[in-house]
Structures are given as structure tokens and as C-alpha cells.
Amino acid sequence: MSLNPHLFVVLGATGDLFSRKLLPAIFSLMVDNDAKIIVLGVATRDLDDAAFQAVSRSDLAAAGIPSDDYDKWCEECLHYEQISTDGDYSELATRIEQVEQEHDLSGDRIFYLALPPRVFPEAIQRLGDAGLATSPGWTRLVIEKPFGRDLQSARELNSIVHSNFDESQVFRIDHYLGKETVQNLLVFRFANPLFEASWNRDRIERVEITVAESLGVGERGGYYDRAGALRDMVQNHLTQILTLVAMETPVVFEADAIRDEKVKVLRSIRGIDPTQVVLGQYEAGAVGDEPMTAYRDATDVASHSRTPTFAAIRLQLENWRWQGVPFYLRTGKAMKERTTQIAVTFRRPPICLFHGRADSCIEHSNVLYLTLQPDEGFSLEIEVKEPGESGRLRTIPLRFSYSEAFGDIPMAYETLLADVVEGDQTLFVRSDEVEESWRLYTPIVDNPGEPHPYPAGSWGPEAARDLLGSGVTNWATGPH
Ligand SMILES: NC(=O)c1ccc[n+]([C@@H]2O[C@H](COP(=O)([O-])OP(=O)(O)OC[C@H]3O[C@@H](n4cnc5c(N)ncnc54)[C@H](OP(=O)(O)O)[C@@H]3O)[C@@H](O)[C@H]2O)c1
């Protein structure tokens, strides 16, 4: 891919996101595409170019990249500008022009907000006030998650964005959308008529989307206690996956046509029934052999905190394709295993084979597991006849593994950054999508109630199972 030479301005360039994820992704993007990418790091800390380059070198080393590869790039292409928390961005604007002149750039710019979310509104306003929403080339604004804390704050943030930037310039990032398997959902569904023909209420019994983390809150208690599972995971990542699983075929495979269909999915959900929501919080336990203290004992977490670290929700989509098919979203910290998975359970044939013998009745449904992490790929469980006279049926998986088929796959952030440079908004969340999503979850976020306790290292509170309804004893766990 040939990428335009551009200036990548990162606001929040001394933070965790930049050092662990963005910088290695920018570097890989530059190397993989032989692109000219000049970085201007911005934060309030007192650093100069040399100090910023030194920190960046150790960040790239920590990412496992050999120093021969990045030494020259860091020295020539990384710059730093200190800003104050209360000043305007006029000095930043001047510095941007200087750096562009120095590197002979034509004014194509990305502003990446890797800032604490409370700083998003003022940063966007200051960029606009300093005339930085336009340039001699293109200007794009990337906004990290979370976008708002509820419907009201998301609307206010959208309003500030739109009073300074055009929506076509805005890239609201949800890094789950950069994962190959998430993108592959569209290909899986729409390039394989076998599945698309069955992707509806006639053939599918239920859909479960799980994002389980085995880690607890660690040292991020201060952030997490203000966010919780609904804001941190459900409103964004799980809901984005849901829209891709459930959307109709877009009229054309372009950003707005795809995003129109995703918004329609959210609009088809009238609201969430509070009785169909189970929130939980982990207590002391063990994940594998590792003991874990209770959430309320974690650093910077209030001792009486009611912040949910687990959420399970049953949703109903009121449209022709999905009427009557329950969709379940489930996420938690300190869970038994780390996995991100979509389990699609197909309806069972209502028959017994082989002259009605009891042991040849079809007891298992076909289940399609689409695994997003840790082993990206899918597995389709089908029924086969055991060899011999018994006539018994056995469930076996048909598997596909991304790493076995393709080796290493690009990092999600690299994929998304390439799309920003290309101006492709398909994998970014539009303003109406984010508001529709908040419309659903704001009532629960506002009144979470007392969370159900669950031991660290389990699959969450027992009550979550009750959401599955009669005849379903447990969440789909696989592939087997
Ligand atoms: N870390 C992750 O893995 C991750 C994953 C997904 C999303 N995110 C999102 O990414 C964003 C950044 O997260 P983070 O973990 O990198 O946070 P962080 O470690 O706290 O870093 C925040 C950055 O913002 C700078 N900053 C703070 N106030 C500022 C201001 N008023 N003006 C300019 N710069 C300011 C800080 O530097 P100074 O103190 O030097 O100013 C620092 O560079 C957040 O929105 C977060 O939700 C992070």
C-alpha cells in the first residue's frame, strides 16, 4: 500500500497507550509500507525532542523491535511539543508548521487524542480555535474510547466535535474493529452463501458474544472504578461485534453503507429489560493457580464500590431476520479464561435417525464458534455417525486457524492507523452509532444496583445462567 507522507500528532504521547500500542503500530506501518511518517508527540510534561526520542527507543525495544531498525527513524522523525493544560494551541500550530517545513510535508495531518477522556472536549475545542481543523492537505481526528460516559455526555462531545470538524474527518476508534477476525465476520457472512442463507431466525436459536478477561483490574483501579464493565466493554466492543453479527447486507461495501446497517441493528433494539441484565463484581479467588484479591481490595478502588466487573445482558432485536432469537452479551474481569468469542447456536433437527433409536437422536446443536482471541479463527461443530453398528452420533469440530493459515497477522492498531491515513472510515464508529449504543445502556449505567458477587477464576455469577432461559443449562463453551 502506498501511504501519503503525513504528520502524526499524538496528544497524550507520554501515556501508556502511545508507548505500548501506538508507537509500535506507527513504526510497523512506516516499515511495512515504506511510508514517510513524522510524529509530533504532545503532552504537558517538560521534555525536548531528544528526551522523547530516548523514551520512544526504549518503548520500541520493549515491543521487541531491534534497535538497528528504529534508531535512525527515532532521531530523524520523532519530535515533541510541551503544552499547558490551560493555554491555547497557537504555539502548537506554529510548531506543526515548522516540523512540516523541516520535513517537506504538504499538510496532511492526523491528530490522535490519546488523552484522558475528560480532556477530549477541551482538546477538540482548542484544536478548532487554533485553526487546526483544516490544513493545506487533509486533516483527520482520531478519538480514543470511551466516547462519553452516557447518552448526554456522548451527545455533548459529538456537538463539540461537529462544531469544529466535519464527520468525514472523524475516526472514533474501537480497536476491536481492527482485529482480523472481526473484519472477517463480514467476509464470513457475505462471501459464503452457505452461512448467510442460514443467518436468521429460521436456522439460528441464539447468539452469545463473550469477552472474558482472566486478569483482574490490576493497577488500573482508579480508571476502572469510574468506568466498570458496561462502559469499558459492553457499550463499545461487545456492541460493535453485535452489530456486525446481526446487520443486513449493505447496498454497497462502503463505510457509510455499512455503518447505516450497523445503526439499524441498534435501532431495532427498543430498550434493555432490567430483569434481563446481571451485573457482578469479583471477590477473592484464584485464576488458574494464581490467587487474586477481591476487586474492592484493589489499588484505588473504593472499599464499598458497586462498580460491576461483570455484565451479562439478554437483548432482543425487533426485525424480520432476528425476531425471537435472543442475543447475549457477556463480559467480565478475573474470569476463568481469557477469550473473546461469538457462539452461534443453530436450531436442532427434531428427529432421531436410524429407525428412531434413542441413542441416534440429535441432542447437540450445530454451534459455530468465531474466536477473536486468543486463537483467532473459527470452529463449526457438526454431528457425525460413529463407525460401526451402534448408529451413535458424535460431535466433531471443523476448524480454521488464522495463524496456521496465514502466520502472523497485523496488529489491530496498525490496521486501523492505515485506514486513517487512507481516509477509510469503515472500521470506525459514526456519531449516530455511538449515541444509539448509549441510548441502550444509559438506563443501566445510571442504576446499576448491587452487583452479584462471583469468585475470581469463575465464569461469573450463577445468576447469569438464568438469563439463558428454559432448556439451556449453560453458556456455549468451546470449541471442543
Ligand atoms: N492504555 C491502553 O491500553 C488503552 C486502551 C484503549 C483505550 N485507551 C484510551 O486511550 C486514552 C489514553 O490512555 P492511556 O492509558 O495512555 O492514559 P495515560 O497513561 O493516563 O496517558 C494520558 C496522556 O495524556 C497526557 N495528558 C493528560 N492531561 C493532558 C492535557 N490536559 N493536555 C495534554 N496532554 C495531557 C498525559 O501526559 P502528561 O501527564 O505528560 O501531560 C499522557 O501522555 C484514554 O482515552 C484511554 O481510555 C487506552
The ligand as an ORCA input file, in Angstrom:
! r2SCAN-3c Opt
* xyz 0 1
  N      -3.756      2.238     27.712
  C      -4.489      1.431     26.973
  O      -4.168      0.240     26.777
  C      -5.756      1.942     26.323
  C      -6.548      1.035     25.599
  C      -7.708      1.508     24.949
  C      -8.031      2.853     25.047
  N      -7.250      3.717     25.772
  C      -7.642      5.125     25.827
  O      -6.537      5.923     25.393
  C      -6.505      7.149     26.094
  C      -5.141      7.301     26.767
  O      -4.967      6.226     27.674
  P      -3.586      5.990     28.442
  O      -3.722      4.683     29.112
  O      -2.434      6.230     27.543
  O      -3.646      7.145     29.544
  P      -2.423      7.725     30.381
  O      -1.334      6.730     30.514
  O      -3.006      8.325     31.602
  O      -1.849      8.906     29.449
  C      -2.549     10.100     29.235
  C      -1.708     11.037     28.395
  O      -2.370     12.298     28.292
  C      -1.467     13.359     28.684
  N      -2.286     14.424     29.239
  C      -3.030     14.413     30.376
  N      -3.700     15.579     30.503
  C      -3.366     16.335     29.416
  C      -3.754     17.613     28.951
  N      -4.602     18.389     29.636
  N      -3.236     18.061     27.792
  C      -2.363     17.287     27.085
  N      -1.970     16.072     27.468
  C      -2.470     15.598     28.627
  C      -0.537     12.673     29.662
  O       0.743     13.247     29.702
  P       1.246     14.400     30.672
  O       0.881     13.962     32.055
  O       2.680     14.485     30.394
  O       0.508     15.588     30.189
  C      -0.342     11.328     28.977
  O       0.556     11.489     27.895
  C      -7.677      7.097     27.075
  O      -8.775      7.731     26.480
  C      -7.957      5.607     27.225
  O      -9.293      5.350     27.573
  C      -6.122      3.277     26.408
*
